[in-house]
Amino acid sequence: MESSLIERATWRDYYELCKPNVVWLMVVTAIVGMCMATPGVVPIDIVIFASVGIALCAGSAAAINHLADQHIDGVMARTSGRPLVKGKIDSQGAAIFAFVLGSLGMFILLTRVNALTAWLTLASLVGYAFVYTFYLKRATSQNIVIGGLAGAMPPLLGWTAVTNEVTGHGLLLVLIIFVWTPPHFWALAFARKEEYAKVDIPMLPVTHGRRYTAVQSLLYTLALFVVALLPVATGLSSWIYLIGALVLGGLFIRHALTVLRTMDNKDAMKMFWFSIVYLLLIFPLMLIDHYILPNPLIS
């Protein structure tokens, strides 16, 4: 039985354990954090080693999440095709894989980047893989709000990889993702309410209903609109980023208003997908602004 599981597992199955789309998004925001931390070009060795170390640790956390959630993943349509659910990888194999990834990532960060970045990355890994996955996700409807801090850390990790210190501007980048996370995830939970209810996960639409979730999502998009302008208010970014933040923030609010008005799952999924586009655009815009209009406050 075990040998057949090993024979059927391919590198793609282990790659899927890492939630690659999420990890790539985290790496992008981490690289933006690196670039925003200095007025010049980030040393290529820092970009490579920090990105690889952060990606490996993020992949380790994702594999632990797969391992912990395999029983509920098999019930939910969205996750029923995951490698552990299909039996392509067994629990022991997933645990060893997660340990190896996390250990290698920490080794790279400790030896090739700096200790501050390594320990902050480890804290993020523990926060997502253990505190959120094993406890918060099943304990409270505010799970994604509290647990979202772990997923918001990559820009700060990139910042500390370059500066070896935690600063207000670095924390501001974290705040943007932290406030972005609830409306992003609640939009998905809104459309998948029945699936979460079936596996007894207390997501906000399950515990408080879709209308309450839509209202809370709107409030968070309004908060995000304000928070996303703080880089301009604090001198980190200038008018190029400002225009992008205003447009993207306005579109995000429009999606949230549409969901509140229609209470339609399709509109919720449109909001979910736009939220990903939002994050993929807002940080690169900040980067473009940073290099076209250098900030004298960053030295």
Contacts in CASP RR format, 6 or more apart in sequence:
PFRMAT RR
TARGET T0000
AUTHOR 0000-0000-0000
METHOD contacts of the structure
MODEL  1
MESSLIERATWRDYYELCKPNVVWLMVVTAIVGMCMATPGVVPIDIVIFA
SVGIALCAGSAAAINHLADQHIDGVMARTSGRPLVKGKIDSQGAAIFAFV
LGSLGMFILLTRVNALTAWLTLASLVGYAFVYTFYLKRATSQNIVIGGLA
GAMPPLLGWTAVTNEVTGHGLLLVLIIFVWTPPHFWALAFARKEEYAKVD
IPMLPVTHGRRYTAVQSLLYTLALFVVALLPVATGLSSWIYLIGALVLGG
LFIRHALTVLRTMDNKDAMKMFWFSIVYLLLIFPLMLIDHYILPNPLIS
2 90 0 8 1.000
5 87 0 8 1.000
5 88 0 8 1.000
5 89 0 8 1.000
5 90 0 8 1.000
8 87 0 8 1.000
8 88 0 8 1.000
9 83 0 8 1.000
9 88 0 8 1.000
9 89 0 8 1.000
10 88 0 8 1.000
13 83 0 8 1.000
13 88 0 8 1.000
13 89 0 8 1.000
14 83 0 8 1.000
14 89 0 8 1.000
14 97 0 8 1.000
16 82 0 8 1.000
16 83 0 8 1.000
17 59 0 8 1.000
17 62 0 8 1.000
17 63 0 8 1.000
17 66 0 8 1.000
17 83 0 8 1.000
17 84 0 8 1.000
17 89 0 8 1.000
17 94 0 8 1.000
17 97 0 8 1.000
17 98 0 8 1.000
18 58 0 8 1.000
18 59 0 8 1.000
18 62 0 8 1.000
18 63 0 8 1.000
18 101 0 8 1.000
19 59 0 8 1.000
19 62 0 8 1.000
19 65 0 8 1.000
19 66 0 8 1.000
22 58 0 8 1.000
22 62 0 8 1.000
23 55 0 8 1.000
23 58 0 8 1.000
23 59 0 8 1.000
23 62 0 8 1.000
25 276 0 8 1.000
25 279 0 8 1.000
25 280 0 8 1.000
26 54 0 8 1.000
26 55 0 8 1.000
26 58 0 8 1.000
26 151 0 8 1.000
26 154 0 8 1.000
27 51 0 8 1.000
27 54 0 8 1.000
27 55 0 8 1.000
27 58 0 8 1.000
27 154 0 8 1.000
28 280 0 8 1.000
28 283 0 8 1.000
28 284 0 8 1.000
29 154 0 8 1.000
29 155 0 8 1.000
29 173 0 8 1.000
29 177 0 8 1.000
29 279 0 8 1.000
29 283 0 8 1.000
30 50 0 8 1.000
30 51 0 8 1.000
30 54 0 8 1.000
30 154 0 8 1.000
30 155 0 8 1.000
30 157 0 8 1.000
30 158 0 8 1.000
30 161 0 8 1.000
31 47 0 8 1.000
31 51 0 8 1.000
31 158 0 8 1.000
32 155 0 8 1.000
32 173 0 8 1.000
32 283 0 8 1.000
32 284 0 8 1.000
32 286 0 8 1.000
32 287 0 8 1.000
33 154 0 8 1.000
33 155 0 8 1.000
33 156 0 8 1.000
33 158 0 8 1.000
33 159 0 8 1.000
33 162 0 8 1.000
33 170 0 8 1.000
33 173 0 8 1.000
34 42 0 8 1.000
34 46 0 8 1.000
34 47 0 8 1.000
34 50 0 8 1.000
34 158 0 8 1.000
34 159 0 8 1.000
34 161 0 8 1.000
34 162 0 8 1.000
35 42 0 8 1.000
35 287 0 8 1.000
35 290 0 8 1.000
35 291 0 8 1.000
36 155 0 8 1.000
36 159 0 8 1.000
36 169 0 8 1.000
36 170 0 8 1.000
36 173 0 8 1.000
36 236 0 8 1.000
36 286 0 8 1.000
36 287 0 8 1.000
36 290 0 8 1.000
36 298 0 8 1.000
37 158 0 8 1.000
37 159 0 8 1.000
37 162 0 8 1.000
37 163 0 8 1.000
37 169 0 8 1.000
37 170 0 8 1.000
37 298 0 8 1.000
38 162 0 8 1.000
38 163 0 8 1.000
38 298 0 8 1.000
39 294 0 8 1.000
39 295 0 8 1.000
39 298 0 8 1.000
39 299 0 8 1.000
42 162 0 8 1.000
45 112 0 8 1.000
46 113 0 8 1.000
46 161 0 8 1.000
46 162 0 8 1.000
49 108 0 8 1.000
49 109 0 8 1.000
49 112 0 8 1.000
49 113 0 8 1.000
50 109 0 8 1.000
50 113 0 8 1.000
50 117 0 8 1.000
50 157 0 8 1.000
50 158 0 8 1.000
50 161 0 8 1.000
52 105 0 8 1.000
52 108 0 8 1.000
53 104 0 8 1.000
53 105 0 8 1.000
53 106 0 8 1.000
53 108 0 8 1.000
53 109 0 8 1.000
53 113 0 8 1.000
53 121 0 8 1.000
54 105 0 8 1.000
54 109 0 8 1.000
54 121 0 8 1.000
54 154 0 8 1.000
54 157 0 8 1.000
54 158 0 8 1.000
56 101 0 8 1.000
56 102 0 8 1.000
56 104 0 8 1.000
56 105 0 8 1.000
56 108 0 8 1.000
57 101 0 8 1.000
57 102 0 8 1.000
57 105 0 8 1.000
57 106 0 8 1.000
57 109 0 8 1.000
57 121 0 8 1.000
57 122 0 8 1.000
57 124 0 8 1.000
57 125 0 8 1.000
58 124 0 8 1.000
58 125 0 8 1.000
58 154 0 8 1.000
59 98 0 8 1.000
59 101 0 8 1.000
59 102 0 8 1.000
60 98 0 8 1.000
60 99 0 8 1.000
60 101 0 8 1.000
60 102 0 8 1.000
60 105 0 8 1.000
60 125 0 8 1.000
60 129 0 8 1.000
61 98 0 8 1.000
61 124 0 8 1.000
61 125 0 8 1.000
61 127 0 8 1.000
61 128 0 8 1.000
61 129 0 8 1.000
61 150 0 8 1.000
63 94 0 8 1.000
63 97 0 8 1.000
63 98 0 8 1.000
63 101 0 8 1.000
64 95 0 8 1.000
64 98 0 8 1.000
64 129 0 8 1.000
64 130 0 8 1.000
64 133 0 8 1.000
65 128 0 8 1.000
65 129 0 8 1.000
65 133 0 8 1.000
66 73 0 8 1.000
66 82 0 8 1.000
66 83 0 8 1.000
66 84 0 8 1.000
66 94 0 8 1.000
67 84 0 8 1.000
67 91 0 8 1.000
67 94 0 8 1.000
67 95 0 8 1.000
67 98 0 8 1.000
68 129 0 8 1.000
68 133 0 8 1.000
68 134 0 8 1.000
69 79 0 8 1.000
69 133 0 8 1.000
70 82 0 8 1.000
70 84 0 8 1.000
70 85 0 8 1.000
70 91 0 8 1.000
72 79 0 8 1.000
72 199 0 8 1.000
72 201 0 8 1.000
73 79 0 8 1.000
73 80 0 8 1.000
73 81 0 8 1.000
73 82 0 8 1.000
73 84 0 8 1.000
73 85 0 8 1.000
74 80 0 8 1.000
74 81 0 8 1.000
74 82 0 8 1.000
74 85 0 8 1.000
75 195 0 8 1.000
75 198 0 8 1.000
75 199 0 8 1.000
76 192 0 8 1.000
76 195 0 8 1.000
76 196 0 8 1.000
76 198 0 8 1.000
76 199 0 8 1.000
77 195 0 8 1.000
78 192 0 8 1.000
78 195 0 8 1.000
79 85 0 8 1.000
83 89 0 8 1.000
83 94 0 8 1.000
84 90 0 8 1.000
84 91 0 8 1.000
84 94 0 8 1.000
89 97 0 8 1.000
98 129 0 8 1.000
102 125 0 8 1.000
105 121 0 8 1.000
106 118 0 8 1.000
106 121 0 8 1.000
106 122 0 8 1.000
109 117 0 8 1.000
109 118 0 8 1.000
109 121 0 8 1.000
110 118 0 8 1.000
113 161 0 8 1.000
114 160 0 8 1.000
114 161 0 8 1.000
114 164 0 8 1.000
116 160 0 8 1.000
116 164 0 8 1.000
116 165 0 8 1.000
116 166 0 8 1.000
117 157 0 8 1.000
117 158 0 8 1.000
117 160 0 8 1.000
117 161 0 8 1.000
117 164 0 8 1.000
120 153 0 8 1.000
120 156 0 8 1.000
120 157 0 8 1.000
120 160 0 8 1.000
120 166 0 8 1.000
121 153 0 8 1.000
121 157 0 8 1.000
123 150 0 8 1.000
123 153 0 8 1.000
124 150 0 8 1.000
124 151 0 8 1.000
124 153 0 8 1.000
124 154 0 8 1.000
124 157 0 8 1.000
125 150 0 8 1.000
126 150 0 8 1.000
127 147 0 8 1.000
127 149 0 8 1.000
127 150 0 8 1.000
128 147 0 8 1.000
128 148 0 8 1.000
128 150 0 8 1.000
128 151 0 8 1.000
131 147 0 8 1.000
131 150 0 8 1.000
132 143 0 8 1.000
132 146 0 8 1.000
132 147 0 8 1.000
132 148 0 8 1.000
132 150 0 8 1.000
136 142 0 8 1.000
136 143 0 8 1.000
136 146 0 8 1.000
136 147 0 8 1.000
137 143 0 8 1.000
137 201 0 8 1.000
138 200 0 8 1.000
138 201 0 8 1.000
138 202 0 8 1.000
139 202 0 8 1.000
140 146 0 8 1.000
140 202 0 8 1.000
141 202 0 8 1.000
141 203 0 8 1.000
141 204 0 8 1.000
141 206 0 8 1.000
141 207 0 8 1.000
141 208 0 8 1.000
142 204 0 8 1.000
143 202 0 8 1.000
143 203 0 8 1.000
144 181 0 8 1.000
144 182 0 8 1.000
144 185 0 8 1.000
144 186 0 8 1.000
144 189 0 8 1.000
144 203 0 8 1.000
144 204 0 8 1.000
145 181 0 8 1.000
145 182 0 8 1.000
148 178 0 8 1.000
148 181 0 8 1.000
148 182 0 8 1.000
149 174 0 8 1.000
149 178 0 8 1.000
151 177 0 8 1.000
151 181 0 8 1.000
152 174 0 8 1.000
152 175 0 8 1.000
152 176 0 8 1.000
152 177 0 8 1.000
152 178 0 8 1.000
152 181 0 8 1.000
153 174 0 8 1.000
154 177 0 8 1.000
155 170 0 8 1.000
155 173 0 8 1.000
155 174 0 8 1.000
155 176 0 8 1.000
155 177 0 8 1.000
155 283 0 8 1.000
156 166 0 8 1.000
156 170 0 8 1.000
156 171 0 8 1.000
156 173 0 8 1.000
156 174 0 8 1.000
159 166 0 8 1.000
159 167 0 8 1.000
159 169 0 8 1.000
159 170 0 8 1.000
159 173 0 8 1.000
160 166 0 8 1.000
169 231 0 8 1.000
169 234 0 8 1.000
169 236 0 8 1.000
169 297 0 8 1.000
169 298 0 8 1.000
172 230 0 8 1.000
172 231 0 8 1.000
172 234 0 8 1.000
172 236 0 8 1.000
175 227 0 8 1.000
175 230 0 8 1.000
176 224 0 8 1.000
176 227 0 8 1.000
176 228 0 8 1.000
176 282 0 8 1.000
177 279 0 8 1.000
179 220 0 8 1.000
179 223 0 8 1.000
179 224 0 8 1.000
179 227 0 8 1.000
180 224 0 8 1.000
180 275 0 8 1.000
180 278 0 8 1.000
180 279 0 8 1.000
182 216 0 8 1.000
182 217 0 8 1.000
182 220 0 8 1.000
183 217 0 8 1.000
183 218 0 8 1.000
183 220 0 8 1.000
183 221 0 8 1.000
183 224 0 8 1.000
183 252 0 8 1.000
183 256 0 8 1.000
183 271 0 8 1.000
183 275 0 8 1.000
184 272 0 8 1.000
184 275 0 8 1.000
184 276 0 8 1.000
184 279 0 8 1.000
186 203 0 8 1.000
186 204 0 8 1.000
186 205 0 8 1.000
186 213 0 8 1.000
186 216 0 8 1.000
186 217 0 8 1.000
186 220 0 8 1.000
187 217 0 8 1.000
187 255 0 8 1.000
187 259 0 8 1.000
187 268 0 8 1.000
187 269 0 8 1.000
187 271 0 8 1.000
187 272 0 8 1.000
187 275 0 8 1.000
188 268 0 8 1.000
188 269 0 8 1.000
188 272 0 8 1.000
189 196 0 8 1.000
189 203 0 8 1.000
189 204 0 8 1.000
189 205 0 8 1.000
189 206 0 8 1.000
189 213 0 8 1.000
190 205 0 8 1.000
190 210 0 8 1.000
190 213 0 8 1.000
190 214 0 8 1.000
190 217 0 8 1.000
190 259 0 8 1.000
190 265 0 8 1.000
190 268 0 8 1.000
191 265 0 8 1.000
191 266 0 8 1.000
191 268 0 8 1.000
191 269 0 8 1.000
191 272 0 8 1.000
193 203 0 8 1.000
193 205 0 8 1.000
193 206 0 8 1.000
193 209 0 8 1.000
193 210 0 8 1.000
196 202 0 8 1.000
196 203 0 8 1.000
196 205 0 8 1.000
196 206 0 8 1.000
197 206 0 8 1.000
204 212 0 8 1.000
204 213 0 8 1.000
204 216 0 8 1.000
205 213 0 8 1.000
210 263 0 8 1.000
211 260 0 8 1.000
211 263 0 8 1.000
214 256 0 8 1.000
214 259 0 8 1.000
214 260 0 8 1.000
214 263 0 8 1.000
215 260 0 8 1.000
217 256 0 8 1.000
217 259 0 8 1.000
217 260 0 8 1.000
217 271 0 8 1.000
218 253 0 8 1.000
218 256 0 8 1.000
218 257 0 8 1.000
218 259 0 8 1.000
218 260 0 8 1.000
221 249 0 8 1.000
221 252 0 8 1.000
221 253 0 8 1.000
221 255 0 8 1.000
221 256 0 8 1.000
222 253 0 8 1.000
224 249 0 8 1.000
224 252 0 8 1.000
225 249 0 8 1.000
225 250 0 8 1.000
225 252 0 8 1.000
225 253 0 8 1.000
228 245 0 8 1.000
228 248 0 8 1.000
228 249 0 8 1.000
228 282 0 8 1.000
229 242 0 8 1.000
229 245 0 8 1.000
229 246 0 8 1.000
231 237 0 8 1.000
231 241 0 8 1.000
231 245 0 8 1.000
231 286 0 8 1.000
232 238 0 8 1.000
232 239 0 8 1.000
232 241 0 8 1.000
232 242 0 8 1.000
232 245 0 8 1.000
235 295 0 8 1.000
235 297 0 8 1.000
236 286 0 8 1.000
236 295 0 8 1.000
236 297 0 8 1.000
236 298 0 8 1.000
237 286 0 8 1.000
237 289 0 8 1.000
237 290 0 8 1.000
237 295 0 8 1.000
238 289 0 8 1.000
238 293 0 8 1.000
238 295 0 8 1.000
239 289 0 8 1.000
239 293 0 8 1.000
240 285 0 8 1.000
240 288 0 8 1.000
240 289 0 8 1.000
240 292 0 8 1.000
240 293 0 8 1.000
241 285 0 8 1.000
241 286 0 8 1.000
241 288 0 8 1.000
241 289 0 8 1.000
244 281 0 8 1.000
244 282 0 8 1.000
244 285 0 8 1.000
245 282 0 8 1.000
245 285 0 8 1.000
248 278 0 8 1.000
248 281 0 8 1.000
248 282 0 8 1.000
248 285 0 8 1.000
249 278 0 8 1.000
251 274 0 8 1.000
251 278 0 8 1.000
252 271 0 8 1.000
252 274 0 8 1.000
252 275 0 8 1.000
252 278 0 8 1.000
255 267 0 8 1.000
255 270 0 8 1.000
255 271 0 8 1.000
255 274 0 8 1.000
255 275 0 8 1.000
256 271 0 8 1.000
258 267 0 8 1.000
258 270 0 8 1.000
258 271 0 8 1.000
259 267 0 8 1.000
259 268 0 8 1.000
259 271 0 8 1.000
290 298 0 8 1.000
END
